[in-house]
Amino acid sequence: MDEHQRALVEQLLTTLKAEVGSQSLDYEALAEMIADVRTIEAQLTSPRAKTAVVRTCLEGLCTLAAAQGAPQWQARLEAMLA
């Protein structure tokens, strides 16, 4: 993962965390989202972040967004994964 990709993922996570309060997530969905975000953040602290792990977590967040009826987030995550 290069610095540009890292910065894009960090920006996406910052926005997601800022907007999560406006989503009506149940406890289980919120816990799942937090786990994926923390996993990505842990990977980003590594000098050799595992792209596959970050991608899997982003896919999980995208699936969660679709299941929770958050089309804007789903679109953002799909664009990141494209």
Residue, then its C-alpha position, 0 to 999 in steps of 0.5 A: m500500500d503506497e502513501h496515496q492509498r494510505a491517505l485515502v483510506e485514512q480520510l475515508l475512516t475519518t469521515l466514517k467515524a465523524e458520520v457514524g452517529s447519524q446512522s441508525l445502527d443497531y449494537e451488533a452492526l456498530a460493533e462490527m463496524i468498530a472492529d473493521v475500522r480498528t483492524i484497518e487502523a492497526q494495519l495503517t500503523s504498520p510500515r508494510a500494511k497488509t492490503a488484503v486485510v484492509r481490503t477485506c475490512l473495507e468489503g465488510l464495511c461495504t456489506l454492512a452499509a448495504a445491509q443497514g440501508a446506508p447507500q452513500w456509504q456503500a457508494r463511497l466504499e465501493a468507489m474505494l474498492a474499485 
